[in-house]
Amino acid sequence: MDEARDRGAWGAAVLLSLISGGIGVVSMDAFTGQWAADRTAALQLAGIAEACVLAASVVLGAVTHAIARTLGGTGRFAPTASLFIVVFWVTDLPRMAIAAWLPTGATFVQAATWTTWGFGYVLAVLLIRGQHHLPTRKSVAAVSVQMLAALALLKLGPVR
C-alpha cells in the first residue's frame, strides 16, 4: 500500500483534465457559435481553454498538497496533486456529460452538480487523509478551499 501511495498518476491526471476540458468547451454555446464562424479560431480557443483547465487542475492539486503539509501532513507532492486531479475530474465527468445535453439551470443538472461535488469532496478528504496521514478534520480543512473554489468556478458556472 505504501508503494502505491508514493506513485503519481500524472498520465491519468492530464488525460482526464484534457477530456473534461474538451467536454466543457464543446458544450458551451460560445464555442458552437465560433465553430460556425471560423473553425480555425474555434480550435485555437479550445486549445487555449484546454491548457487553462490543465494548469488550473495542477494549481488546485498543488494548493491541496500545500495546505495538507501546512496542517502537518507528510505526503509527497506528485501523488497528492495527481491523484487529487484524478478524483476531481472522475467525479465531475457524469455532471459534465449531463450538462452537455441539458441546460445548466435544469433541476436535474443542479442535482447532479451537488451530488458529484459531494462525492468528490468525500473522496478527496479520504485521499488527503491517506496520503498525508492526517486526521479527518484536518483533511477536511485541507480540501475545503479547493473544493469550494471548484464548485463556484467550474461546477456552478458564472453568476448571472
N, C-alpha and C positions, 0 to 999 in steps of 0.2 A: 504494500500500500504506500509506503514512503517513497518508493521509486516512482510510482505513478503520480504522486503529489508533486514531485520535483520536475516533472516534464511539462514543457509548454505545449500549447496546441495552436501555434500561430497559423499553420496552414488552414485549419478549420475556422479559426477566428477571421482570417482575411476572406476566405471563401464565403462565409455566412454574412459578413459585412457587405461584401460586393453584391451578393444575391439580394439581401434585404434592401440595400440602397437602390438596386436596379428596379425592384418591385415598387418601391416608394416613388421613384422618379417616373416610371412609366404610368403609374396610376394617377398622376397629377394632371389636372386639366391644362395647366400651362405647358407641359411637355407635349401634350396632344396638339395644342394649337401651334406650337413651334414646329412640330414634326410636319404638320400640314403646310407650313410656310417655307421652311428651309431645313431639310433633313440633316445637312452637314452641321449646321449650327446647333440643332437639337442634340445630335450625338456628342458634340463638343461640350455642351452644357451638362449632358448626362454624365460624361466622363469627369467633369469638374465636381459634380454632385457626388459621384461615387468616391472620389478622392476625399472629399469633405466628410462623408459618412465614415469612411475608414479611419481618418485622422481623429474624428470625434470619438469613435469607439475606443481607439487606443488611449486617448486622453481620459475617458471615463474609467477605463481599466487601471490606468496609472494613478488616478486620484483615489480610487478604491484601495489600491495597494498602499499608497502613501498614508491614507487615514488609518488603515489597519496597522501599519507599522508604528504610527504615532501613538496608537492605543495599546501598544505593547506586543503586537503580533510578530511572529518570527518567520513568516513565509517569504519566498523569493518572488521577484518581480515577474519574470516570464510566465510561470504557471498561473499566478494570480490574475494578471492582466488578461492573458489569452483565454483562460477558462471563464473569466467574468464576461468577456465579449461573446464567447460561445453561448453561455447561459442566457445572456441578454437577448441575442438575436434568435436563438431557437425558440424561446418562449414568446417572442414577438411575431414570428412568422405566421401563425394562424390568424392573428389580428390583421396583419398586413394583407393576407390573402382575402379575407372578408371585406376589408376596407377598399380593396381594389375593385370590387364589384358593386358595393353598396355605398350610399352617401355617408360621409363621416358622422353626420348628425343623427343617423338612424339609431334607434334604441338597441338593436342587436349589435351594431358596431361598438357602441359605447359599453355594452355589457361585456363584449369580447375584450375591449380595451382594459377594463378594470380586472377582469378575470386573468388575462395573460400577464398583466402588470403584477398582480398579487402573487401569482405562481412564480414569476421570475424573481420577485423580491424574496420569497421564501427560499428558493434555490440559491440565490446569491448569498443570502445570510448563511446558509449551510456550507456553501463553498468557502467563504471567508473564515468561518468558524473552523473548518477542517484545515485549510491552507495555513492559517496563522496561529492556530491553537489558541483561539480567543474564546472567552465565554460568550454565550448567545447575546447578551445585552450589548457587549462591545462590538460584536459582529453586526448587529442591527444598526448601531451608530455608524460603523464604517461604510455600510451600504446605503444608508438613508439619503445622504446628499445626492449621490449619483442617480439613484432610482427616482427621486423627486424631480431632479433636473430632466431626466429622460422622459418621465411622464409628462412634464409640462412642455418640453420641446418637441419630442418625437411622437408620442402616442396620442396626445390630445390635440396637437396642432396649434396653430396660432389663434389667439383670442380675437374675435371679430366684434 
